[in-house]
């Protein structure tokens, strides 16, 4: 179902970007170049999970006007591009979805066309601007839907409130690299940075566009927040133990950046003196060798941190499914929510 919807929404995204390209061309070649880079970056890969959640959440409450909801779902993909572009800069990553991050693409343009400039700074500056325009595109899409005005207004509020939460979460994530954090802090970051915009916001936006009531939104939140937390835990596991080619981004990048993920936190808590020193020395080291990464992976396993994280993700997913199992949501949407919870538990990228 994800693969089927991915094809549908990517067709719409392609049309959207082509329209923006035609308009940008009338402004300046640099404007057109920015849209070309954004189009390639956005369409390069990804599961389109957030877009699918908008669509199927809507189907929990309505089966009318689905063409407009496909358009609405594009907003989440553009918000995703906005957040990822900025995240790549903050994480100092060169790779995203098996291609260059946007600031690296612009760095290359500077080196090729403007040899005397500070190419790194130029790349970062231009990528920030490109990310910002994606955020405005997301709002524009919702605002221009052929849907009741009060439903659109509610969806726009949800979209923008989500952006606020993610930014707060990202700020806490960055600060976690510098200050002492505990499991409650990590849980708060997971909720703000991941659960809100990966699961809760798409579901709320789809539901609000269908005219869902507050009680329905509460049920969706009871499903979304634990599932989003599980998604992030799984993401951290894949980031440490996954396949770089499948993930499309560097392995152990969180470790190199000094991020105190739940995996790392539990490993430190349970480690002996030697293991603890090894983790602390590796945390934030930009030049970790494959051997060092392999050693940290072994410590994470030996301290029980990996099993703890896996078991916690399973419990959260079970809690998530229970929230919608007894709901009166329409069957097509409800079944998708239950199926996607099972999928996320076993995903490999």
Residue, then its C-alpha position, 0 to 999 in steps of 0.5 A: x500500500x505504501x508503494x502504491x501511494x508513493x507512486x500516486x503522490x510522487x506523480x503529483x509532486x512532479x507536477x507541482x515542481x514543474x509548475x514552480x520551475x516554470x514560475x521560477x524561470x521567469x524570475x532568475x536562473x538561480x531561482x530555477x536552479x533552486x527549484x531543480x535542486x529541491x525537486x531532485x532532493x524531494x523525489x530522490x527517495x523516501x517511503x512517503x509514509x507521512x503523505x500516506x498517513x494524511x490520505x488514510x487518516x482522511x479515509x478513516x472519516x470520509x471517502x469524498x474528494x480524495x483527489x484534493x487529499x492527495x494534494x494535501x498529502x504533498x504538504x507533509x513531503x515538502x515539510x519533510x524536505x524543509x526539516x531534512x535540509x536544515x537537519x543535514x546542515x546541523x548534523x554536518x551530513x554529506x549524504x541523504x537518500x544515497x545522494x548529496x545533501x543540499x548544502x553539499x550540492x550548493x557547495x559544489x556549485x560554488x566551487x565550480x562557478x564562483x571559485x573565490x567564494x567561501x564555498x562551505x558557507x555559501x552552500x549552507x546559506x543557500x540550503x537554508x533558503x531552499x529549505x525555507x521555501x519548502x516550508x512555504x510551499x507546504x503551507x501554500x498547498x493546504x491553503x489552496x485546497x478545494x476544501x471547506x475553509x474551516x477545515x483548511x484553517x484547522x489543518x494549517x494551524x496543525x501544520x504550523x504548530x507541528x513545525x514549532x514542536x519539531x523546532x523545539x525538539x531539534x533544539x533540545x536534541x542539539x543541547x543534549x550533545x552538550x549537557x547531561x540528559x536522562x531517559x525522560x529528556x530523550x523521550x521528550x525529544x522523541x515526542x517533539x522531534x519525531x512523533x509529532x511530525x512523522x505520525x501525529x501531524x499527518x494523521x491530524x491534518x488528514x482527519x481535520x480536512x475530513x471534519x473530524x471531531x476533537x475526540x477523534x484527534x485524541x484517539x489519533x494522538x493516542x495511536x501516533x505518539x507511542x508509534x512515533x516514539x517507537x519509530x525514533x527508537x527503531x531509527x536509532x537502532x538502524x542508524x547504529x546497526x543498519x545497512x548504509x546503502x538501504x538507509x541512504x545516509x552514513x552509519x553511526x552518524x549519531x555517535x559521531x555527532x555526540x548524540x545521546x540516543x536511548x541506545x547510548x544512554x542505556x549502554x552507559x548506564x549498564x556499562x562497566x568502567x572500561x566499556x563506559x570509557x570506550x563509549x565516552x571516548x567515541x561519543x562526538x568523535x568525528x573520525x571513528x574507525x570501523x573497528x571503533x564502531x564495531x566495538x561500540x556496537x558490541x558494547x551496546x549489545x553486551x550491556x543489554x541496551x539493544x534488547x531494551x530498545x527493541x523491547x520498548x519499541x514493541x511495547x509502544x507499538x502494541x500500545x499504539x495499536x490498542x488505541x485504534x482497535x476499538x475505535x469506530x473509524x471507517x475500515x479502510x483507514x483503520x486497517x491501514x493504521x494497524x498494518x503500518x504499525x506492524x510494518x514500522x516494527x519490522x522496517x529495515x530503512 
